Amino acid sequence: MSKLASRARRLDALARLLIASVLCALGTVTAAAAEKDKRVDPAPENLAKVNQTVISADEYERAFALAVRQKYYHAQVPEHEVQALRNEVADALINRVLLLEEAKRRNLQPDRDAIKRTIAGYEERYRASEQWKKNRKQMIAAVSAELEAQSRLQRLEQAVRQVPEANEQQAREFYDGHKTLFVEPEQVRLSLILLRVDPASPQAIWDKATDEASAIVGRLRKGADFRELARLHSADPSAERGGDLGYLHRGMLPEGTQSLIDSLSPGALSDPIRLLEGVAVLRLEDRKPAAQHAFAGVRRRAGELWQREQGEAQWQRLIAQLREKALIHINTSRYPGLEQLAAQERRSTAP
């Protein structure tokens, strides 16, 4: 996947983050202050200047903090990943400025009715907030500006990604070039006897269940009926079907269980295995190998994927063109970790 594709996919997430950022601030950012920031030259308190628009350090830090909370559990970023995430956020903010400029150049208007409905929802949600009451006018102005920007970006992306339906040849060529996307995975049909054990049980309880499962395996290998023993002993809902789990695709089983099943031949029993729910005995009933779908059966899906690929390519080309023509200055004095990103911009604009 290209870097441009990654950039494109981050745009929508970033727009949502910026809306959340404004709401989280609840009065600390006003539309007038934001407009003033965009008219000054890059200074130590700014991240970058993109054409004539300045991205403030405050906007960057808020977007970064929200990205951390969204992406990482407990908002803890592994140290070796911090700079990569900072680069991602800076990159996406730059793209956002350029795409908003393009949307305005095309005279794409925001969906004002949808914005009014969204603002009404925020009014209802925050009506009890003293900060909202105190700064309501400024907050509505700031949130409205962000919602308008997001709406313009969405309309631009929709227009750029619009691609006619694939014809027969285009769908066929996509199918031929991406056959692995149209493969039915291997399937296995399994039967199960589960002796349920609470995960918090002491080892003695687990050992007892394992011994009981071993005894069941012994009876099965001497000719006992699997379905009957499943009905008698299994705590799984499949017990009423004699333990039959039906066909399962590869990837649906835990990795350790899948490896065990891979070693079995149809009709073979497993030794007792420990699962999260308890101790299990499995029997492989049947195995269906992976199968390639014929084009006729997936013609529609191939056409849809071709459309998506072409739309993504058009979106990538637009971003590349905008960045090639843009004047981008990244404030590496304040953010030396962005030097690599800044160097890429200098190379892309070099004669």
Secondary structure, DSSP 8 states (H G I E B T S, - for coil): --HHHHHHHHHHHHHHHHHHHHHHHSSS--HHHHHHHTTS---TTEEEEETTEEEEHHHHHHHHHHHHHHHSGGG---GGGHHHHHHHHHHHHHHHHHHHHHHHHTT----HHHHHHHHHHHHHHTTT-HHHHHHHHHHHHHHHHHHHHHHHHHHHHHHHH------HHHHHHHHHH-GGGGEE--EEEEEEEEEE--TTS-HHHHHHHHHHHHHHHHHHHTT--HHHHHHHH--SGGGGGTTEEEEEETTSS-HHHHHHHHT--TT-B---EE-SSEEEEEEEEEEE--EE--HHHHHHHHHHHHHHHHHHHHHHHHHHHHHHH--EEE-TTT-GGGHHHHHHHHHHH--
